[in-house]
Amino acid sequence: MEVFIEKTGETKNVSFSGTAKALLESLRVNSEEVIITRNNKIITLDQQVKDSDSIKVLSVISGG
């Protein structure tokens, strides 16, 4: 699957099948700091992702 990580601006090709949370853990990305999209639709951490998906890991911005 193709995984774009917004924070670093890099795109990685990885072989993975499992939950979005497990994918983030394998990429060493903190799940509390990002939103994940699968094929341009926001998904939750417990949803499954597979090799045919296009994943984007987008940074969450907060401020006051």
Number of C-alpha atoms within 10 A of each C-alpha: 16 15 20 19 19 13 12 8 8 9 14 12 11 13 11 16 15 13 16 23 19 18 22 16 12 10 13 9 16 10 17 8 12 18 15 23 19 19 12 11 9 14 16 13 16 11 11 16 21 17 14 12 17 16 26 21 22 16 16 10 7 6 3 2
